[in-house]
């Protein structure tokens, strides 16, 4: 996958450089955040569904951190057979906006990166952590920038990339970073090609909105996009987000990063995932 002498780090060519061979799919930019399917079957069952729906990638929330060596080998063999790779994972507990974690964050990040590499994953999803009582937004941002500048050195050493994910406070009331605008400011200040923003359209719409304008202004800092509709976190077309317009804008902006489906399917899983992928791919290609 991506190395320290990397291809353009957020391009599909770079991500696919280490992917295992599998069934041909016309557009390889799409992934599935597999935790959204866990109530509908086992991890392996859902891997099969993702592959059947035409995807080559899944994203994790740290599931692999709990696997034994034998379980890891088994899951990798199963993913290889299905032509599936892990394109991103979360799971690092310290938040980068917490001053109490600043000193130990680089070492924790290094351990996390090495653990992710056990499943051949070289993109990490990072969170700010909780707001610290008595700290201003400015202080949280300052700590975030200082911590992530040190983290960038670790990412370079390990050949790993990271994306910062804001979470809306309806879902996570104590979180500090809850909008992509904060994330974009931090990424600009850190100024590392290894660190970009995870633009989760579901989280941003719930409490802030104005999705397309933020894409237009900051597309150069977007490293990953997550898709689900509002309300309910279901597939596009079930709620208020006009995904056709968003996809067309991504095509117009020549966005070439990953797009991950992170929704609860309302119907048959394979059909829902396949439909979401095809709709996105066709709308993006129309504007290229």
ABEGO torsion letter per residue (X at the ends): XBBABBBBAABAAAAAAABBBBBBBABAABBBBAAAAAAAEBAAAAAAAAAAAGBABBBBAGAAAABBAAAAAAAAAAAAAAGBBBABBBGBABBAABAAAAAAAAAAAAAAAAAAAAAGBABBBBBAEBBBBGBBAAAAAAAAAAAAAAAAAAAAAAGBBBBBBBBBAAABAABABABAAAAAAAAAAAGBAABBBBBBAAAAAAAAEGAAAAAAAAAAABABBBBBBOBGGBBBGABABBAAAAAAAAAAAGBABBBBBBBBBABBAAAAAAAAAAAAAAAAAAAX
